[in-house]
């Protein structure tokens, strides 16, 4: 725990609430000098007071421990809130029929993705396992994408930040990446059926070559805060009787890398 960060956060939220240090101190049964020492980072509040502090200030205990607001982090166009689970073929077929009958929109796409990694630090086979660079090959265009997963402090704060842009020349883009020592690692091919469910979720059923079957559930409404969005995802996983312990956090690229290289080093892998 960051003592100074927690103290500063207490001071900021106290002021938002219109409370004086003496008023907060009285509510907690401590002196105003004690509150002042918390807010300047000289002392940490006793853990026995954390519940009372969080209730008075209107924050969660988790937010208090982190020294920042978590539940009010907003979703945005660059953030993905999703859960990806490995499933069996029979589950894949059952889910396909369920969502085909109960969804407002259905699309089918064959996707070819090329993944890349810097030479140092490595995204694959190295110390970093939460980032990726990808080019997605589509019928009439190429999409260059960077992704990074943020684990947060619990399951309700997990999210992915994604930036993407269209590029017109595949070979030139690959050569540019190679020029700055970002090299091709592997190809990944999948067939994806996507559904919009309850106008709230985007459901993607993936048949990934050499990896198997997966379901990806993503929040479709970008106005829902991150923590609330994750709770909705967890509720839907439970509703669909899916096994959350089969969640895949690293993504297909890391599964493919591990499969083809068996974690034996940093070797380029293609189809």
Residue frames relative to the residue before (quaternion, step in Angstrom):
aa qw qx qy qz dx dy dz
X 1.0000 0.0000 0.0000 0.0000 0.00 0.00 0.00
X 0.3423 -0.7322 0.5565 0.1924 3.55 -1.03 0.85
X 0.3647 -0.7859 0.4630 0.1871 3.55 -0.23 1.32
X 0.6817 0.4841 -0.2926 0.4641 3.57 0.90 -0.92
X 0.6519 0.5222 -0.3120 0.4527 3.58 0.99 -0.85
X 0.6461 0.5122 -0.3131 0.4714 3.58 0.99 -0.84
X 0.6664 0.5106 -0.3018 0.4519 3.57 0.92 -0.90
X 0.6483 0.5113 -0.3103 0.4711 3.56 0.96 -0.87
X 0.6432 0.5289 -0.3105 0.4585 3.57 1.02 -0.86
X 0.6250 0.5290 -0.3342 0.4668 3.60 0.98 -0.83
X 0.6698 0.5073 -0.2986 0.4526 3.58 0.91 -0.92
X 0.6599 0.5175 -0.3072 0.4497 3.58 0.94 -0.90
X 0.7053 0.4534 -0.2729 0.4717 3.58 0.84 -0.97
X 0.5927 0.5621 -0.3637 0.4478 3.59 1.08 -0.69
X 0.6731 0.4892 -0.2906 0.4723 3.58 0.93 -0.90
X 0.6049 0.5535 -0.3462 0.4559 3.58 1.08 -0.74
X 0.6931 0.4716 -0.2527 0.4830 3.54 1.10 -0.81
X 0.4509 -0.7055 0.4386 0.3264 3.58 1.27 -0.18
X 0.4697 0.6742 -0.4368 0.3661 3.57 1.17 0.56
X 0.3614 -0.6831 0.5873 0.2403 3.53 -1.16 0.68
X 0.6542 -0.5077 0.3720 0.4194 3.57 -1.19 0.43
X 0.6539 0.5251 -0.3153 0.4441 3.58 0.97 -0.86
X 0.6488 0.5167 -0.3179 0.4594 3.59 1.04 -0.77
X 0.6515 0.4892 -0.3146 0.4871 3.59 0.95 -0.83
X 0.6350 0.5406 -0.3263 0.4450 3.57 0.98 -0.84
X 0.6547 0.5140 -0.3133 0.4571 3.58 0.94 -0.88
X 0.6497 0.5248 -0.3155 0.4506 3.58 0.96 -0.84
X 0.7425 0.4074 -0.2075 0.4896 3.55 1.10 -0.75
X 0.4520 -0.7061 0.4407 0.3208 3.59 1.26 -0.18
X 0.5770 0.5274 -0.4041 0.4750 3.57 1.10 0.74
X 0.5846 -0.5704 0.4272 0.3878 3.58 -1.26 0.02
X 0.6072 -0.5517 0.4214 0.3865 3.56 -1.24 0.42
X 0.5831 0.5715 -0.3647 0.4477 3.59 1.17 -0.55
X 0.6263 0.5381 -0.3295 0.4579 3.57 1.07 -0.76
X 0.6485 0.5080 -0.3115 0.4737 3.58 0.97 -0.89
X 0.6330 0.5377 -0.3214 0.4549 3.56 1.02 -0.83
X 0.6578 0.5066 -0.3056 0.4661 3.57 1.00 -0.81
X 0.5973 0.5414 -0.3616 0.4684 3.60 1.10 -0.65
X 0.7332 0.4751 -0.2439 0.4210 3.53 0.74 -1.16
X 0.6837 0.4371 -0.2884 0.5082 3.59 1.17 -0.41
X 0.5314 -0.6772 0.3756 0.3435 3.56 1.30 0.08
X 0.4487 0.7045 -0.4470 0.3203 3.58 1.25 0.25
X 0.7879 0.1085 -0.0422 0.6047 3.55 1.15 -0.70
X 0.3603 -0.6955 0.5773 0.2306 3.52 -1.28 0.49
X 0.5031 -0.6288 0.4798 0.3482 3.64 -0.94 0.73
X 0.5486 -0.5880 0.4759 0.3562 3.54 -1.12 0.65
X 0.5620 -0.6378 0.4106 0.3297 3.56 -0.93 0.91
X 0.5979 0.5814 -0.3592 0.4189 3.60 1.14 -0.58
X 0.6793 0.4880 -0.2799 0.4712 3.59 1.25 -0.41
X 0.4721 0.7220 -0.4293 0.2675 3.59 1.21 -0.33
X 0.6423 0.5236 -0.3333 0.4496 3.60 0.97 -0.79
X 0.6743 0.4853 -0.2923 0.4737 3.58 0.91 -0.90
X 0.6395 0.5250 -0.3292 0.4551 3.59 0.96 -0.83
X 0.6799 0.4922 -0.2954 0.4563 3.57 0.87 -0.95
X 0.6484 0.5177 -0.3197 0.4577 3.59 1.00 -0.76
X 0.6725 0.4974 -0.2930 0.4631 3.58 0.92 -0.90
X 0.7498 0.4041 -0.2121 0.4791 3.58 0.92 -0.92
X 0.4313 -0.7318 0.4434 0.2860 3.58 1.25 -0.18
X 0.5510 0.5526 -0.4268 0.4570 3.56 1.02 0.82
X 0.5361 -0.6019 0.4648 0.3665 3.57 -1.25 0.23
X 0.6216 -0.5253 0.4129 0.4090 3.57 -1.24 0.38
X 0.6163 0.5511 -0.3403 0.4479 3.57 1.05 -0.76
X 0.6478 0.5058 -0.3120 0.4766 3.58 0.99 -0.83
X 0.6391 0.5289 -0.3175 0.4594 3.57 1.02 -0.83
X 0.6673 0.5037 -0.2949 0.4627 3.57 0.95 -0.87
X 0.7114 0.4410 -0.2482 0.4876 3.57 1.09 -0.75
X 0.3753 -0.7493 0.4712 0.2752 3.56 1.22 -0.43
X 0.7344 0.2980 -0.2312 0.5642 3.57 1.13 0.65
X 0.5535 -0.5902 0.4644 0.3602 3.54 -1.25 0.42
X 0.1512 -0.7906 0.5896 0.0676 3.53 -0.96 0.93
X 0.7026 0.5031 -0.2811 0.4175 3.55 0.79 -1.00
X 0.7110 0.4394 -0.2629 0.4819 3.57 1.19 -0.43
X 0.3670 0.6978 -0.5211 0.3269 3.56 1.21 0.32
X 0.2910 -0.7970 0.5094 0.1439 3.54 -0.69 1.06
X 0.5124 -0.6022 0.5286 0.3090 3.48 -1.27 0.61
X 0.0192 -0.7877 0.6147 0.0353 3.60 -1.22 0.30
X 0.7101 -0.4635 0.3138 0.4272 3.54 -1.28 0.15
X 0.6918 0.4674 -0.2790 0.4745 3.62 1.15 -0.50
X 0.6716 0.4768 -0.2881 0.4885 3.59 1.29 -0.07
X 0.1582 -0.7631 0.6210 0.0837 3.54 -1.00 0.90
X 0.1138 -0.7527 0.6447 0.0696 3.55 -0.97 0.92
X 0.2185 0.8035 -0.5106 0.2143 3.55 -0.31 1.22
X 0.1753 -0.7182 0.6551 0.1557 3.49 -1.41 0.26
X 0.0956 -0.7872 0.6086 0.0282 3.56 -0.85 1.02
X 0.0517 -0.8182 0.5719 -0.0287 3.56 -0.75 1.09
X 0.3972 -0.6624 0.5736 0.2729 3.54 -1.12 0.69
X 0.0385 -0.8029 0.5947 -0.0141 3.59 -0.92 0.92
X 0.5305 -0.6070 0.4837 0.3407 3.54 -1.32 0.23
X 0.6807 -0.5056 0.3380 0.4082 3.57 -1.24 0.41
X 0.6587 0.5076 -0.3244 0.4509 3.61 0.95 -0.79
X 0.6246 0.5174 -0.3319 0.4817 3.60 1.11 -0.68
X 0.6052 0.5645 -0.3365 0.4493 3.55 1.06 -0.82
X 0.6888 0.4755 -0.2780 0.4713 3.59 0.88 -0.94
X 0.6467 0.5197 -0.3173 0.4593 3.58 0.99 -0.82
X 0.6734 0.4840 -0.2923 0.4763 3.57 0.93 -0.89
X 0.6062 0.5541 -0.3555 0.4464 3.59 1.02 -0.73
X 0.6918 0.4698 -0.2814 0.4706 3.58 0.84 -0.94
X 0.6371 0.5399 -0.3269 0.4424 3.57 1.01 -0.82
X 0.7433 0.4084 -0.2335 0.4756 3.58 0.78 -1.00
X 0.5830 0.5700 -0.3813 0.4357 3.59 1.09 -0.53
X 0.7048 0.4476 -0.2536 0.4884 3.58 1.05 -0.79
X 0.8097 0.3348 -0.1436 0.4602 3.59 1.01 -0.73
X 0.6201 0.5586 -0.3400 0.4334 3.60 1.23 0.25
X 0.5115 -0.6715 0.4572 0.2801 3.54 -1.20 0.60
X 0.8056 0.1108 -0.0436 0.5803 3.60 1.17 -0.43
X 0.0339 -0.7947 0.6060 -0.0079 3.56 -1.01 0.85
X 0.0187 0.7810 -0.6239 0.0202 3.57 -0.92 0.97
X 0.1765 -0.7617 0.6149 0.1026 3.56 -1.22 0.57
X 0.0620 0.8034 -0.5871 0.0776 3.57 -0.80 1.04
X 0.2680 -0.6917 0.6409 0.1974 3.50 -1.26 0.61
X 0.0992 -0.8300 0.5489 -0.0029 3.57 -0.67 1.13
X 0.1105 -0.7596 0.6393 0.0451 3.52 -1.09 0.86
X 0.0415 -0.8143 0.5782 -0.0288 3.57 -0.54 1.19
X 0.1693 -0.7500 0.6306 0.1055 3.55 -1.09 0.79
X 0.1815 -0.8072 0.5575 0.0686 3.58 -0.74 1.08
X 0.1652 -0.7918 0.5871 0.0321 3.52 -1.14 0.84
X 0.0789 -0.7815 0.6148 0.0710 3.55 -1.29 0.31
X 0.4964 -0.6062 0.5143 0.3487 3.58 -1.12 0.59
X 0.5651 -0.5809 0.4531 0.3714 3.56 -1.21 0.42
X 0.7924 -0.0784 0.0737 0.6004 3.56 1.09 -0.72
X 0.4986 -0.3179 -0.7903 0.1603 1.53 -1.31 2.13
X 0.5211 -0.6641 0.4489 0.2930 3.54 -1.08 0.75
X 0.3769 -0.6957 0.5610 0.2432 3.56 -1.13 0.72
X 0.7728 0.2486 -0.1251 0.5704 3.57 1.13 -0.65
X 0.8291 0.1857 -0.1465 0.5066 3.55 -0.88 0.92
X 0.6748 0.4543 -0.2972 0.5000 3.57 1.29 0.18
X 0.7689 -0.3586 0.2645 0.4586 3.53 -1.14 -0.65
X 0.6901 0.4637 -0.2734 0.4838 3.59 1.20 -0.48
X 0.0657 0.8112 -0.5781 0.0593 3.59 -0.74 0.99
X 0.6369 0.5288 -0.3341 0.4506 3.57 1.16 0.52
X 0.6876 0.4214 -0.2835 0.5189 3.60 1.25 0.37
X 0.0532 0.7929 -0.6068 -0.0120 3.54 -1.22 0.38
X 0.2124 -0.7151 0.6487 0.1505 3.52 -1.34 0.48
X 0.0041 -0.8279 0.5553 -0.0788 3.56 -0.77 1.05
X 0.1387 -0.7151 0.6695 0.1455 3.52 -1.29 0.51
X 0.1777 -0.7770 0.5971 0.0907 3.56 -0.77 1.05
X 0.2623 -0.7690 0.5696 0.1244 3.53 -0.76 1.11
X 0.0304 -0.7895 0.6126 -0.0210 3.56 -0.66 1.15
X 0.7615 -0.4101 0.2411 0.4403 3.56 -1.28 0.22
X 0.8429 0.1338 -0.0136 0.5210 3.54 0.77 -1.06
X 0.7904 0.2111 -0.1344 0.5592 3.59 1.22 0.20
X 0.3049 -0.7116 0.6013 0.1975 3.53 -1.40 0.21
X 0.1710 -0.7936 0.5803 0.0651 3.57 -0.94 0.97
X 0.2005 -0.7648 0.6056 0.0901 3.55 -0.69 1.17
X 0.0062 -0.8314 0.5502 -0.0778 3.57 -0.72 1.10
X 0.1186 -0.7376 0.6588 0.0889 3.53 -1.24 0.68
X 0.0442 -0.8004 0.5978 -0.0050 3.57 -0.91 0.95
X 0.0152 0.7640 -0.6449 -0.0078 3.52 -1.23 0.64
X 0.2717 -0.7622 0.5675 0.1524 3.55 -0.90 0.94
X 0.1729 -0.7557 0.6261 0.0838 3.55 -1.04 0.91
X 0.3359 -0.7879 0.4864 0.1725 3.54 -0.53 1.21
X 0.2879 -0.7713 0.5227 0.2214 3.61 1.10 -0.54
X 0.6720 -0.5080 0.3781 0.3839 3.52 -1.25 -0.50
X 0.7817 0.0140 -0.0197 0.6232 3.56 1.27 -0.28
X 0.7488 -0.4109 0.2688 0.4452 3.57 -1.31 0.04
X 0.6690 0.5230 -0.3066 0.4300 3.58 1.10 -0.57
X 0.7046 0.4362 -0.2733 0.4885 3.60 1.23 -0.04
X 0.4434 0.6954 -0.4603 0.3285 3.61 1.26 0.05
X 0.1941 0.7699 -0.5944 0.1277 3.57 -0.93 0.90
X 0.3404 -0.7240 0.5689 0.1908 3.53 -1.30 0.42
X 0.2129 -0.7387 0.6241 0.1392 3.54 -0.99 0.88
X 0.0176 -0.8165 0.5742 -0.0566 3.54 -0.75 1.10
X 0.0495 -0.7649 0.6420 0.0182 3.54 -1.00 0.92
X 0.0709 0.8141 -0.5730 0.0624 3.57 -0.83 0.90
X 0.0421 -0.7806 0.6236 0.0074 3.52 -1.24 0.57
X 0.4781 -0.6633 0.4952 0.2937 3.55 -1.13 0.63
X 0.0903 -0.7658 0.6344 0.0533 3.58 -1.06 0.81
X 0.4231 -0.7534 0.4575 0.2098 3.56 -1.03 0.77
X 0.7805 0.2723 -0.1309 0.5473 3.58 1.12 -0.63
X 0.3456 -0.7784 0.4891 0.1886 3.57 -0.34 1.26
X 0.6929 0.4864 -0.2945 0.4433 3.59 0.75 -1.01
X 0.6566 0.5078 -0.3151 0.4601 3.58 0.96 -0.86
X 0.6422 0.5232 -0.3246 0.4566 3.59 0.99 -0.80
X 0.6482 0.5069 -0.3150 0.4728 3.58 0.96 -0.86
X 0.6630 0.5035 -0.3062 0.4617 3.60 0.98 -0.82
X 0.6150 0.5306 -0.3466 0.4692 3.59 1.08 -0.70
X 0.6564 0.4995 -0.3097 0.4731 3.57 0.92 -0.90
X 0.6498 0.5165 -0.3141 0.4608 3.56 0.96 -0.86
X 0.6343 0.5604 -0.3195 0.4261 3.56 1.07 -0.77
X 0.7287 0.3354 -0.2202 0.5549 3.57 1.17 -0.52
X 0.5677 -0.6631 0.3393 0.3506 3.53 1.25 0.71
X 0.4620 0.5799 -0.5070 0.4396 3.51 0.93 1.06
X 0.0928 -0.8695 0.4846 -0.0226 3.55 -0.15 1.35
X 0.5795 -0.5786 0.4547 0.3502 3.52 -1.24 0.57
X 0.2168 -0.7946 0.5605 0.0869 3.55 -0.94 0.96
X 0.7888 -0.2303 0.1747 0.5424 3.57 0.73 -0.98
X 0.3975 -0.6600 0.5808 0.2629 3.52 -1.40 0.29
X 0.0697 -0.7806 0.6199 0.0397 3.55 -1.13 0.66
X 0.0901 -0.8088 0.5811 -0.0031 3.56 -0.74 1.10
X 0.1109 0.7993 -0.5834 0.0918 3.55 -0.88 0.91
X 0.3012 -0.6866 0.6214 0.2274 3.50 -1.37 0.33
X 0.0971 -0.8268 0.5540 -0.0082 3.55 -0.74 1.11
X 0.1121 -0.7403 0.6602 0.0589 3.52 -1.00 1.00
X 0.0824 -0.8204 0.5658 -0.0008 3.56 -0.65 1.14
X 0.0956 -0.7895 0.6062 0.0032 3.51 -1.10 0.86
X 0.2773 -0.6974 0.6261 0.2114 3.56 -1.21 0.58
X 0.0855 -0.8279 0.5538 -0.0239 3.54 -0.54 1.24
X 0.8518 -0.0098 -0.0573 0.5206 3.56 -0.79 1.13
X 0.4999 -0.6664 0.4046 0.3772 3.59 1.26 0.40
X 0.6313 0.5337 -0.3081 0.4708 3.56 1.26 0.43
X 0.7921 0.2354 -0.0995 0.5543 3.56 1.06 -0.79
X 0.2051 -0.7023 0.6571 0.1817 3.52 -1.26 0.54
X 0.1487 -0.7974 0.5838 0.0339 3.55 -0.59 1.22
X 0.0357 -0.7914 0.6102 0.0068 3.58 -0.80 0.99
X 0.1489 -0.7628 0.6258 0.0656 3.53 -0.83 1.06
X 0.0963 -0.8386 0.5360 -0.0143 3.55 -0.50 1.24
X 0.1281 -0.7242 0.6734 0.0761 3.51 -1.08 0.90
X 0.0742 -0.8452 0.5288 -0.0218 3.54 -0.09 1.36
X 0.4869 -0.6882 0.4599 0.2790 3.54 -0.73 1.11
X 0.8544 0.1094 -0.1420 0.4878 3.55 -0.89 1.09
X 0.7122 0.4259 -0.2692 0.4887 3.61 1.24 -0.07
X 0.5427 -0.6387 0.3991 0.3719 3.59 1.06 -0.62
X 0.6895 -0.4916 0.3776 0.3745 3.53 -1.28 -0.56
X 0.0124 -0.7966 0.6025 -0.0472 3.53 -1.05 0.88
X 0.1773 -0.7261 0.6436 0.1646 3.52 -1.32 0.39
X 0.1191 -0.7750 0.6189 0.0466 3.55 -0.96 0.96
X 0.0973 -0.7942 0.5997 0.0147 3.57 -0.67 1.14
X 0.0069 -0.8188 0.5709 -0.0596 3.55 -0.58 1.19
X 0.4843 -0.6431 0.5066 0.3087 3.56 -1.09 0.71
X 0.3287 -0.7768 0.5166 0.1473 3.55 -0.71 1.17
X 0.6903 0.4565 -0.2578 0.4986 3.57 1.14 -0.71
X 0.2778 -0.8091 0.5005 0.1332 3.59 -0.39 1.24
X 0.5921 0.5950 -0.3654 0.4023 3.61 1.24 -0.09
X 0.5724 0.6013 -0.3792 0.4087 3.59 1.27 -0.18
X 0.4941 -0.6632 0.4691 0.3096 3.65 -0.82 0.94
X 0.6757 -0.5485 0.3217 0.3729 3.54 -1.14 0.74
X 0.7058 0.4716 -0.2904 0.4417 3.59 0.74 -0.99
X 0.6485 0.5011 -0.3144 0.4791 3.57 1.00 -0.80
X 0.6325 0.5388 -0.3291 0.4486 3.58 1.01 -0.80
X 0.6664 0.4959 -0.3069 0.4645 3.58 0.93 -0.85
X 0.6324 0.5235 -0.3383 0.4600 3.58 1.03 -0.70
X 0.6238 0.5279 -0.3301 0.4726 3.58 1.06 -0.74
X 0.6420 0.5218 -0.3180 0.4631 3.58 1.01 -0.80
X 0.6657 0.4983 -0.3029 0.4656 3.57 0.91 -0.91
X 0.6331 0.5275 -0.3294 0.4609 3.58 1.03 -0.73
X 0.6684 0.4933 -0.3059 0.4652 3.58 0.97 -0.83
X 0.5966 0.5546 -0.3563 0.4578 3.58 1.05 -0.73
X 0.6633 0.4944 -0.2910 0.4805 3.56 0.98 -0.88
X 0.6448 0.5389 -0.3098 0.4448 3.57 0.97 -0.91
X 0.7222 0.4265 -0.2311 0.4930 3.59 1.06 -0.79
X 0.4094 -0.7370 0.4419 0.3065 3.59 1.34 0.05
X 0.3590 0.7198 -0.5076 0.3086 3.56 0.98 0.88
X 0.4770 -0.6865 0.4853 0.2562 3.55 -1.20 0.62
X 0.3171 -0.7843 0.5048 0.1715 3.60 -0.30 1.28
X 0.5831 0.5860 -0.3810 0.4139 3.62 1.15 -0.41
X 0.6541 0.4787 -0.3155 0.4934 3.60 1.26 -0.22
X 0.3076 0.7642 -0.5055 0.2568 3.55 1.21 0.49
X 0.2065 -0.7560 0.6116 0.1084 3.53 -1.06 0.87
X 0.1596 -0.8263 0.5376 0.0534 3.57 -0.49 1.20
X 0.6675 0.5345 -0.3100 0.4155 3.58 1.07 -0.62
X 0.4883 -0.6622 0.4448 0.3539 3.58 1.06 -0.64
X 0.6938 -0.5056 0.3334 0.3898 3.52 -1.31 0.37
X 0.6250 0.5781 -0.3528 0.3881 3.58 0.95 -0.82
X 0.6817 0.4738 -0.2948 0.4732 3.59 0.99 -0.81
X 0.6073 0.5344 -0.3507 0.4718 3.57 1.11 -0.64
X 0.6667 0.4963 -0.3006 0.4677 3.56 0.96 -0.88
X 0.6381 0.5246 -0.3318 0.4555 3.56 0.95 -0.85
X 0.6691 0.4997 -0.3016 0.4599 3.58 0.86 -0.95
X 0.6557 0.5245 -0.3132 0.4436 3.58 0.98 -0.86
X 0.7467 0.4218 -0.2283 0.4609 3.57 0.83 -1.00
X 0.7790 0.3356 -0.1714 0.5012 3.58 1.04 -0.68
X 0.2645 -0.8043 0.4935 0.1989 3.56 1.32 -0.26
X 0.5902 -0.6294 0.3329 0.3805 3.51 1.13 0.94
X 0.4161 0.7383 -0.4458 0.2882 3.58 1.12 0.61
X 0.7823 -0.2318 0.1556 0.5568 3.56 1.22 0.04
X 0.6052 -0.5608 0.4367 0.3586 3.52 -1.33 -0.11
X 0.1968 0.7831 -0.5591 0.1883 3.56 0.08 1.31
X 0.4845 -0.6701 0.4739 0.3027 3.55 -0.96 0.84
X 0.0652 -0.8001 0.5963 0.0096 3.56 -0.93 0.92
X 0.0171 -0.7806 0.6248 -0.0056 3.55 -0.93 0.90
X 0.7455 -0.3793 0.2699 0.4770 3.53 -1.30 -0.03
